[in-house]
Amino acid sequence: MFEFEYDEEDEFAGIKNTYPDEMLKELVERTPGYHGWQQEFWLAHCGDFCVFIGYVGWNDIKDRLDEFANLEEDCENFGIRNSDLAKCLQKGGHCQGYLFRCLHCGKLRLWG
């Protein structure tokens, strides 16, 4: 069984413990994961964890920008400017995107 601990600030991997234990248990123990270049990070929206859609590059998302909840904020969270996505984001490349979709509103989120 996978175990995790929160630090003194009640955080795990930079995420505040705001989700019920059952939700975290479902994510950690029963949700298929993905392989990230460094540390995998699971995005949430509408108070719930999103579903992982797949690995993406700029060409996969450029025509779907209006479907994102807040692409600029997502980019800031992984240290890239929104304006740099076109030249940096490459599926299978050094800066690959990980696409998630909200289970409630259907909006997309991006991690890189």
Biotite code that builds the C-alpha atoms (Angstrom):
import biotite.structure as struc

atoms = struc.array([
    struc.Atom([0.000, 0.000, 0.000], chain_id="A", res_id=1, res_name="MET", atom_name="CA", element="C"),
    struc.Atom([1.245, 3.489, -0.868], chain_id="A", res_id=2, res_name="PHE", atom_name="CA", element="C"),
    struc.Atom([1.685, 5.778, 2.109], chain_id="A", res_id=3, res_name="GLU", atom_name="CA", element="C"),
    struc.Atom([2.300, 9.483, 2.161], chain_id="A", res_id=4, res_name="PHE", atom_name="CA", element="C"),
    struc.Atom([2.833, 12.057, 4.865], chain_id="A", res_id=5, res_name="GLU", atom_name="CA", element="C"),
    struc.Atom([2.104, 15.736, 5.078], chain_id="A", res_id=6, res_name="TYR", atom_name="CA", element="C"),
    struc.Atom([4.800, 18.071, 6.314], chain_id="A", res_id=7, res_name="ASP", atom_name="CA", element="C"),
    struc.Atom([4.486, 20.582, 9.137], chain_id="A", res_id=8, res_name="GLU", atom_name="CA", element="C"),
    struc.Atom([2.588, 22.975, 6.887], chain_id="A", res_id=9, res_name="GLU", atom_name="CA", element="C"),
    struc.Atom([0.024, 20.263, 6.097], chain_id="A", res_id=10, res_name="ASP", atom_name="CA", element="C"),
    struc.Atom([1.273, 19.908, 2.525], chain_id="A", res_id=11, res_name="GLU", atom_name="CA", element="C"),
    struc.Atom([2.168, 16.922, 0.381], chain_id="A", res_id=12, res_name="PHE", atom_name="CA", element="C"),
    struc.Atom([4.270, 17.659, -2.711], chain_id="A", res_id=13, res_name="ALA", atom_name="CA", element="C"),
    struc.Atom([3.256, 21.303, -2.487], chain_id="A", res_id=14, res_name="GLY", atom_name="CA", element="C"),
    struc.Atom([-0.455, 20.541, -2.274], chain_id="A", res_id=15, res_name="ILE", atom_name="CA", element="C"),
    struc.Atom([-2.449, 21.674, 0.726], chain_id="A", res_id=16, res_name="LYS", atom_name="CA", element="C"),
    struc.Atom([-4.384, 18.837, 2.349], chain_id="A", res_id=17, res_name="ASN", atom_name="CA", element="C"),
    struc.Atom([-7.809, 20.148, 1.396], chain_id="A", res_id=18, res_name="THR", atom_name="CA", element="C"),
    struc.Atom([-9.156, 16.905, -0.037], chain_id="A", res_id=19, res_name="TYR", atom_name="CA", element="C"),
    struc.Atom([-10.857, 14.213, 2.027], chain_id="A", res_id=20, res_name="PRO", atom_name="CA", element="C"),
    struc.Atom([-8.752, 11.144, 2.766], chain_id="A", res_id=21, res_name="ASP", atom_name="CA", element="C"),
    struc.Atom([-11.054, 8.956, 0.635], chain_id="A", res_id=22, res_name="GLU", atom_name="CA", element="C"),
    struc.Atom([-10.413, 11.133, -2.426], chain_id="A", res_id=23, res_name="MET", atom_name="CA", element="C"),
    struc.Atom([-6.654, 10.948, -1.903], chain_id="A", res_id=24, res_name="LEU", atom_name="CA", element="C"),
    struc.Atom([-6.840, 7.203, -1.358], chain_id="A", res_id=25, res_name="LYS", atom_name="CA", element="C"),
    struc.Atom([-8.768, 6.750, -4.612], chain_id="A", res_id=26, res_name="GLU", atom_name="CA", element="C"),
    struc.Atom([-6.225, 8.852, -6.508], chain_id="A", res_id=27, res_name="LEU", atom_name="CA", element="C"),
    struc.Atom([-3.161, 7.166, -5.024], chain_id="A", res_id=28, res_name="VAL", atom_name="CA", element="C"),
    struc.Atom([-4.360, 3.559, -4.891], chain_id="A", res_id=29, res_name="GLU", atom_name="CA", element="C"),
    struc.Atom([-6.947, 3.131, -7.654], chain_id="A", res_id=30, res_name="ARG", atom_name="CA", element="C"),
    struc.Atom([-6.230, 5.688, -10.373], chain_id="A", res_id=31, res_name="THR", atom_name="CA", element="C"),
    struc.Atom([-3.928, 4.790, -13.278], chain_id="A", res_id=32, res_name="PRO", atom_name="CA", element="C"),
    struc.Atom([-0.961, 7.129, -13.264], chain_id="A", res_id=33, res_name="GLY", atom_name="CA", element="C"),
    struc.Atom([1.276, 8.650, -15.889], chain_id="A", res_id=34, res_name="TYR", atom_name="CA", element="C"),
    struc.Atom([5.041, 8.924, -16.268], chain_id="A", res_id=35, res_name="HIS", atom_name="CA", element="C"),
    struc.Atom([6.462, 12.410, -15.985], chain_id="A", res_id=36, res_name="GLY", atom_name="CA", element="C"),
    struc.Atom([9.923, 13.652, -16.836], chain_id="A", res_id=37, res_name="TRP", atom_name="CA", element="C"),
    struc.Atom([10.512, 14.629, -13.224], chain_id="A", res_id=38, res_name="GLN", atom_name="CA", element="C"),
    struc.Atom([7.875, 14.442, -10.503], chain_id="A", res_id=39, res_name="GLN", atom_name="CA", element="C"),
    struc.Atom([4.337, 13.567, -11.502], chain_id="A", res_id=40, res_name="GLU", atom_name="CA", element="C"),
    struc.Atom([1.767, 16.098, -10.341], chain_id="A", res_id=41, res_name="PHE", atom_name="CA", element="C"),
    struc.Atom([-1.982, 15.544, -10.380], chain_id="A", res_id=42, res_name="TRP", atom_name="CA", element="C"),
    struc.Atom([-4.135, 18.544, -11.232], chain_id="A", res_id=43, res_name="LEU", atom_name="CA", element="C"),
    struc.Atom([-7.546, 19.330, -9.757], chain_id="A", res_id=44, res_name="ALA", atom_name="CA", element="C"),
    struc.Atom([-10.465, 21.570, -10.672], chain_id="A", res_id=45, res_name="HIS", atom_name="CA", element="C"),
    struc.Atom([-13.976, 22.156, -9.297], chain_id="A", res_id=46, res_name="CYS", atom_name="CA", element="C"),
    struc.Atom([-12.884, 20.679, -5.962], chain_id="A", res_id=47, res_name="GLY", atom_name="CA", element="C"),
    struc.Atom([-11.966, 17.275, -7.402], chain_id="A", res_id=48, res_name="ASP", atom_name="CA", element="C"),
    struc.Atom([-9.030, 15.603, -9.108], chain_id="A", res_id=49, res_name="PHE", atom_name="CA", element="C"),
    struc.Atom([-8.992, 15.768, -12.890], chain_id="A", res_id=50, res_name="CYS", atom_name="CA", element="C"),
    struc.Atom([-8.694, 12.826, -15.254], chain_id="A", res_id=51, res_name="VAL", atom_name="CA", element="C"),
    struc.Atom([-5.388, 12.443, -17.096], chain_id="A", res_id=52, res_name="PHE", atom_name="CA", element="C"),
    struc.Atom([-6.003, 12.640, -20.857], chain_id="A", res_id=53, res_name="ILE", atom_name="CA", element="C"),
    struc.Atom([-2.519, 12.140, -22.257], chain_id="A", res_id=54, res_name="GLY", atom_name="CA", element="C"),
    struc.Atom([0.843, 13.522, -23.292], chain_id="A", res_id=55, res_name="TYR", atom_name="CA", element="C"),
    struc.Atom([0.680, 16.581, -25.531], chain_id="A", res_id=56, res_name="VAL", atom_name="CA", element="C"),
    struc.Atom([2.744, 19.042, -27.496], chain_id="A", res_id=57, res_name="GLY", atom_name="CA", element="C"),
    struc.Atom([1.799, 22.451, -28.847], chain_id="A", res_id=58, res_name="TRP", atom_name="CA", element="C"),
    struc.Atom([0.238, 20.996, -32.004], chain_id="A", res_id=59, res_name="ASN", atom_name="CA", element="C"),
    struc.Atom([-2.134, 18.920, -29.862], chain_id="A", res_id=60, res_name="ASP", atom_name="CA", element="C"),
    struc.Atom([-3.523, 21.885, -27.924], chain_id="A", res_id=61, res_name="ILE", atom_name="CA", element="C"),
    struc.Atom([-3.139, 24.972, -30.136], chain_id="A", res_id=62, res_name="LYS", atom_name="CA", element="C"),
    struc.Atom([-6.672, 24.661, -31.522], chain_id="A", res_id=63, res_name="ASP", atom_name="CA", element="C"),
    struc.Atom([-8.172, 23.991, -28.085], chain_id="A", res_id=64, res_name="ARG", atom_name="CA", element="C"),
    struc.Atom([-6.939, 26.995, -26.093], chain_id="A", res_id=65, res_name="LEU", atom_name="CA", element="C"),
    struc.Atom([-10.487, 28.156, -25.337], chain_id="A", res_id=66, res_name="ASP", atom_name="CA", element="C"),
    struc.Atom([-11.156, 24.824, -23.574], chain_id="A", res_id=67, res_name="GLU", atom_name="CA", element="C"),
    struc.Atom([-8.637, 25.483, -20.781], chain_id="A", res_id=68, res_name="PHE", atom_name="CA", element="C"),
    struc.Atom([-9.724, 26.611, -17.331], chain_id="A", res_id=69, res_name="ALA", atom_name="CA", element="C"),
    struc.Atom([-6.750, 28.983, -17.013], chain_id="A", res_id=70, res_name="ASN", atom_name="CA", element="C"),
    struc.Atom([-3.822, 28.102, -19.265], chain_id="A", res_id=71, res_name="LEU", atom_name="CA", element="C"),
    struc.Atom([-1.792, 31.128, -18.195], chain_id="A", res_id=72, res_name="GLU", atom_name="CA", element="C"),
    struc.Atom([-1.956, 30.074, -14.536], chain_id="A", res_id=73, res_name="GLU", atom_name="CA", element="C"),
    struc.Atom([-1.154, 26.456, -15.413], chain_id="A", res_id=74, res_name="ASP", atom_name="CA", element="C"),
    struc.Atom([1.938, 27.629, -17.291], chain_id="A", res_id=75, res_name="CYS", atom_name="CA", element="C"),
    struc.Atom([3.059, 29.808, -14.386], chain_id="A", res_id=76, res_name="GLU", atom_name="CA", element="C"),
    struc.Atom([2.734, 26.801, -12.064], chain_id="A", res_id=77, res_name="ASN", atom_name="CA", element="C"),
    struc.Atom([5.362, 24.858, -14.010], chain_id="A", res_id=78, res_name="PHE", atom_name="CA", element="C"),
    struc.Atom([7.581, 27.835, -14.748], chain_id="A", res_id=79, res_name="GLY", atom_name="CA", element="C"),
    struc.Atom([6.900, 28.731, -18.357], chain_id="A", res_id=80, res_name="ILE", atom_name="CA", element="C"),
    struc.Atom([5.259, 31.729, -19.989], chain_id="A", res_id=81, res_name="ARG", atom_name="CA", element="C"),
    struc.Atom([2.079, 31.089, -21.920], chain_id="A", res_id=82, res_name="ASN", atom_name="CA", element="C"),
    struc.Atom([3.636, 32.884, -24.893], chain_id="A", res_id=83, res_name="SER", atom_name="CA", element="C"),
    struc.Atom([6.505, 30.332, -24.974], chain_id="A", res_id=84, res_name="ASP", atom_name="CA", element="C"),
    struc.Atom([4.308, 27.252, -25.363], chain_id="A", res_id=85, res_name="LEU", atom_name="CA", element="C"),
    struc.Atom([4.407, 27.274, -29.172], chain_id="A", res_id=86, res_name="ALA", atom_name="CA", element="C"),
    struc.Atom([8.195, 27.014, -29.299], chain_id="A", res_id=87, res_name="LYS", atom_name="CA", element="C"),
    struc.Atom([8.775, 24.863, -26.192], chain_id="A", res_id=88, res_name="CYS", atom_name="CA", element="C"),
    struc.Atom([5.978, 22.325, -25.766], chain_id="A", res_id=89, res_name="LEU", atom_name="CA", element="C"),
    struc.Atom([6.846, 19.128, -27.659], chain_id="A", res_id=90, res_name="GLN", atom_name="CA", element="C"),
    struc.Atom([5.146, 15.775, -27.300], chain_id="A", res_id=91, res_name="LYS", atom_name="CA", element="C"),
    struc.Atom([7.912, 13.368, -26.322], chain_id="A", res_id=92, res_name="GLY", atom_name="CA", element="C"),
    struc.Atom([10.385, 16.266, -26.135], chain_id="A", res_id=93, res_name="GLY", atom_name="CA", element="C"),
    struc.Atom([12.259, 17.955, -23.318], chain_id="A", res_id=94, res_name="HIS", atom_name="CA", element="C"),
    struc.Atom([9.192, 20.050, -22.434], chain_id="A", res_id=95, res_name="CYS", atom_name="CA", element="C"),
    struc.Atom([6.221, 17.731, -22.810], chain_id="A", res_id=96, res_name="GLN", atom_name="CA", element="C"),
    struc.Atom([2.722, 18.593, -21.686], chain_id="A", res_id=97, res_name="GLY", atom_name="CA", element="C"),
    struc.Atom([0.454, 16.457, -19.520], chain_id="A", res_id=98, res_name="TYR", atom_name="CA", element="C"),
    struc.Atom([-3.188, 17.154, -20.304], chain_id="A", res_id=99, res_name="LEU", atom_name="CA", element="C"),
    struc.Atom([-5.968, 16.804, -17.727], chain_id="A", res_id=100, res_name="PHE", atom_name="CA", element="C"),
    struc.Atom([-9.743, 17.330, -17.939], chain_id="A", res_id=101, res_name="ARG", atom_name="CA", element="C"),
    struc.Atom([-12.084, 18.349, -15.135], chain_id="A", res_id=102, res_name="CYS", atom_name="CA", element="C"),
    struc.Atom([-14.641, 15.638, -14.364], chain_id="A", res_id=103, res_name="LEU", atom_name="CA", element="C"),
    struc.Atom([-17.271, 18.248, -13.507], chain_id="A", res_id=104, res_name="HIS", atom_name="CA", element="C"),
    struc.Atom([-17.057, 21.156, -15.975], chain_id="A", res_id=105, res_name="CYS", atom_name="CA", element="C"),
    struc.Atom([-14.960, 19.547, -18.726], chain_id="A", res_id=106, res_name="GLY", atom_name="CA", element="C"),
    struc.Atom([-12.339, 22.321, -18.776], chain_id="A", res_id=107, res_name="LYS", atom_name="CA", element="C"),
    struc.Atom([-8.756, 21.338, -19.581], chain_id="A", res_id=108, res_name="LEU", atom_name="CA", element="C"),
    struc.Atom([-5.667, 21.843, -17.438], chain_id="A", res_id=109, res_name="ARG", atom_name="CA", element="C"),
    struc.Atom([-2.004, 21.501, -18.389], chain_id="A", res_id=110, res_name="LEU", atom_name="CA", element="C"),
    struc.Atom([1.073, 20.415, -16.472], chain_id="A", res_id=111, res_name="TRP", atom_name="CA", element="C"),
    struc.Atom([4.573, 20.339, -17.915], chain_id="A", res_id=112, res_name="GLY", atom_name="CA", element="C"),
])
